[in-house]
Amino acid sequence: MRLYQFGYARTRDKIYPVPVTISSAVRQALESGSAVVALESAVITHGLPRNAALDAVGRQRAACEAAGTMPAVVGVFKGELRVGLTIDECVELAEHSNAAKVSPWNLASTIVSGGYGGTTVAATMIAAELAGIHVMSTGGIGGVHPGDGQDVSADLTELARRRVCVVCSGPKSILDAAATLERLETAGVPVLGWRSDRLAGFLAHTVDLPVSGCIDTSEQLVEVVRRHWELTGTAVVVSNPLPESLAIPAAELTAADQGEERGAARTPAALHRLQSRLGDRVIAANIALLERNAGLAAEIARAFITR
């Protein structure tokens, strides 16, 4: 049983509905006022090797459930933008070697083609907002690539216009973190550090860049997020550092080589080179941060419904 909820897109002369397919379990959680966390699926199709990706999905779901929160994996599945993929559907998504890396620019075409796709942070935020989910979890957000500053992730655009609280471990380690923070500041997107005044370093512990504010409790965070949304319409980024015992030293990550790829292929290729160079340490750290971020997102989502 599925429920179609509708957001609305506008052209010059008309308004038309955009459907999102919500699983029965997620729909029931939303209708009952239970906490729900959206999980992106680009990690399944373009982030980690298949077995590691499915392990990560299982751990994220378990972390949410342990906190009394419903996990909702978002993805494009058989031409539908789904909110609440099952484990079996995640396995099927992982098995599609031609699954798209879905961002706002190709979301509609992937749906119309009847295809499969892993949703980036940007596309997951769209689905979450349409479904009425306020909190999502990911590994690292996209941002500004090194170079002339022209190669910029669509994540930053959606963060500037979606009321979603995004829990992450900072910008991906292959990015220009300082430039990414500058873009977010310009767009009015706060980056709040979870029990840290430094930006999380994705696979590293932290990088030496200050965040907008340091938050110690989920209740305090929800109060700040709600006040922010009363004042403006942008997302809130929660930066959750990976403990040093699980992290990779930042110097090893910044030594990554830069390839010739551009556009959507650039990040997956750079992460693949990083995994090839540093081996299973990258995969272990990535799974750990995904699990921890999902657990924190679940705690925040519960605080939203109890305050």
Secondary structure, 3 states (H helix, E strand, C coil): CCEEEEEEEECCCCEEEEEEEECHHHHHHHHCCCCEEEECCHHHHHHCCHHHHHHHHHHHHHHHHHCCCEEEEEEEECCEEEECCCHHHHHHHHCCCCCEEECHHHHHHHHHCCCCEEECHHHHHHHHHHHCCCEEECCCECCECCCCCCCECHHHHHHCCCCCEEEECCECCCCCHHHHHHHHHHCCCCEEEECCCEEECCCCCEEEEECCEEECCHHHHHHHHHHHHHHCCCCEEEECCCCCCCCCCHHHHHCCCCCCCCHHHHHHHHHHHHHHHHCHHHHHHHHHHHHHHHHHHHHHHHHHHHC
